[in-house]
Structures are given as structure tokens and as C-alpha cells.
Amino acid sequence: MTSTGAAELLATWEAGLAQAPAGRTLLLHRTARPDLDGTALPVLPLGEREADLFALRRALFGDRMQVRLECAACGADMEFDLDAGEFASRAADHQVTVSEGGWEVEFRLPGVADLAAAARAADPRAALLARCLVSAAHDGTAATADALPAPVQRRIAEAVEAADPGADVTLNVACPDCGQATRAELDIASYLWTELDAWARDVLLDVHLLATAYGWSEPQILALSPLRRRYYLELCADV
């Protein structure tokens, strides 16, 4: 991921205000992976997208993530820290190979576009198999996705989960009050957007205060480092 300046981040935030969560996630992913064009991002494995977003979070706000969760058993508020670096690893390969009962199958790790298209189908599981199947053969004879028996489908699902564990970041947290465990999915896109939204509003307030005090333009203020911007704000407060 390349370095992203304040002006570019504000532009991403502004564009995301009018977007649904899926659109905001794509905007964040574009920010995380400027080396790829927009058509390549939706077909990346889901775990790779999540790893890219964790890497972006580390670059923008550091490793430490504060998470709040309500205990499913007693309702107590739980607060704990996570290390974003623990979730920033990508799948080594974008395909898996499955051998089972005379079947040889090559399967592509699903991306966001695959999951979205499958969700619209009458049979999402069958649609996902058909979209991501690269090749299948039984005893040397080529076959289609609808011919795959249930045991082979289960093996494919297991192989995909093992190859792309970052696709589903699930927390299992023990409550310090009652001791019961609560499972919850960590939605890094939503978490990161919330942080970006708070950051953007703080920066715009800084711009307003400094423009009022010094007459500087927004580009001039954003060109200042955060440290220098904070110093000028402290000077304004002392006047």
C-alpha cells in the first residue's frame, strides 16, 4: 500500500458519504490497493480484501484496535484491544486443489463479486460452485459443477476455508463478569469507515479553525504535517 495524503483520504470519505456499505468498502479497498484497477478488486479472494483493509488501518491509525462487544449471556459491555497486524496476512494462492473419491477439482477462492452474484441466485451454493469452479474431472472425465457429489463439495468448502482463513474474522471473547464466551464477526470495513469518518470530521474542523485564524486555504492547511497543524491550533487557542 502506498502512502495516502490527507486530501486523498478526505476525497475518499466524501465519496463514501453517499454510498451504501458495499460501496464504502470498495472505496476503502481502492485506497488500500492503488496498484490494482477497479475491475480487479471485486474478484480478489475475500480474505485478501480483508487483509488489505487491515493493512490500510495499520498505515492510517496504527496497530492497536479498541473493540467493544456486548456479552450475549449477561449483556455486560466488554472492551478489549486487538492487533491489526495479526489479521493482515494474505492467502498464498488464489486456487485450491481437491482430490476425493476419484475426483480432481481446481477451485478458485471466491471474491466479493462471486459472493454477491451467488446471493442473488435461487441456489446460492450451486451458483458459487459454478462461478468459481476452474476444472473438475472424475476418473479422467471432465465434469461440470452440478455433477460434484456432496462429499466433494464439503472438501472444497474445507479447502477454501483453510486456504483463505482471513475471509471470516470471528472473535470468541470470554466475558470477565459471567465467564461465558461470545462469538462475533469483526467487520473491518465498517470499523475502518467509522474511524475514517471521525478523522475526517476532526480534520475539517481543524481546517475551519486555521482558515479563520490565518486565512489559509484548505490545500495549504492539509499540506501541513499533523504535528505542525496541531501546533498552530494550540497557538490559536492561546490568543
Secondary structure in CASP SS format (residue, H / E / C, confidence):
PFRMAT SS
TARGET T0000
AUTHOR 0000-0000-0000
METHOD secondary structure of the structure
MODEL  1
M C 1.00
T C 1.00
S C 1.00
T C 1.00
G C 1.00
A H 1.00
A H 1.00
E H 1.00
L H 1.00
L H 1.00
A H 1.00
T H 1.00
W H 1.00
E H 1.00
A H 1.00
G H 1.00
L H 1.00
A C 1.00
Q C 1.00
A C 1.00
P H 1.00
A H 1.00
G H 1.00
R H 1.00
T H 1.00
L H 1.00
L H 1.00
L H 1.00
H H 1.00
R H 1.00
T H 1.00
A H 1.00
R C 1.00
P C 1.00
D C 1.00
L C 1.00
D C 1.00
G C 1.00
T C 1.00
A C 1.00
L H 1.00
P H 1.00
V H 1.00
L C 1.00
P E 1.00
L H 1.00
G H 1.00
E H 1.00
R H 1.00
E H 1.00
A H 1.00
D H 1.00
L H 1.00
F H 1.00
A H 1.00
L H 1.00
R H 1.00
R H 1.00
A H 1.00
L H 1.00
F H 1.00
G C 1.00
D C 1.00
R E 1.00
M E 1.00
Q E 1.00
V E 1.00
R E 1.00
L E 1.00
E E 1.00
C C 1.00
A C 1.00
A C 1.00
C C 1.00
G C 1.00
A C 1.00
D E 1.00
M E 1.00
E E 1.00
F E 1.00
D E 1.00
L E 1.00
D E 1.00
A H 1.00
G H 1.00
E H 1.00
F H 1.00
A C 1.00
S C 1.00
R C 1.00
A C 1.00
A C 1.00
D C 1.00
H C 1.00
Q E 1.00
V E 1.00
T E 1.00
V E 1.00
S E 1.00
E E 1.00
G C 1.00
G C 1.00
W E 1.00
E E 1.00
V E 1.00
E E 1.00
F E 1.00
R E 1.00
L C 1.00
P C 1.00
G E 1.00
V H 1.00
A H 1.00
D H 1.00
L H 1.00
A H 1.00
A H 1.00
A H 1.00
A H 1.00
R C 1.00
A C 1.00
A C 1.00
D C 1.00
P H 1.00
R H 1.00
A H 1.00
A H 1.00
L H 1.00
L H 1.00
A H 1.00
R H 1.00
C H 1.00
L E 1.00
V E 1.00
S E 1.00
A E 1.00
A E 1.00
H E 1.00
D C 1.00
G C 1.00
T E 1.00
A E 1.00
A C 1.00
T C 1.00
A H 1.00
D H 1.00
A H 1.00
L C 1.00
P C 1.00
A H 1.00
P H 1.00
V H 1.00
Q H 1.00
R H 1.00
R H 1.00
I H 1.00
A H 1.00
E H 1.00
A H 1.00
V H 1.00
E H 1.00
A H 1.00
A H 1.00
D C 1.00
P H 1.00
G H 1.00
A H 1.00
D C 1.00
V C 1.00
T E 1.00
L E 1.00
N E 1.00
V E 1.00
A E 1.00
C C 1.00
P C 1.00
D C 1.00
C C 1.00
G C 1.00
Q C 1.00
A E 1.00
T E 1.00
R E 1.00
A E 1.00
E E 1.00
L C 1.00
D C 1.00
I H 1.00
A H 1.00
S H 1.00
Y H 1.00
L H 1.00
W H 1.00
T H 1.00
E H 1.00
L H 1.00
D H 1.00
A H 1.00
W H 1.00
A H 1.00
R H 1.00
D H 1.00
V H 1.00
L H 1.00
L H 1.00
D H 1.00
V H 1.00
H H 1.00
L H 1.00
L H 1.00
A H 1.00
T H 1.00
A H 1.00
Y H 1.00
G C 1.00
W C 1.00
S C 1.00
E H 1.00
P H 1.00
Q H 1.00
I H 1.00
L H 1.00
A C 1.00
L C 1.00
S C 1.00
P H 1.00
L H 1.00
R H 1.00
R H 1.00
R H 1.00
Y H 1.00
Y H 1.00
L H 1.00
E H 1.00
L H 1.00
C H 1.00
A H 1.00
D H 1.00
V C 1.00
END
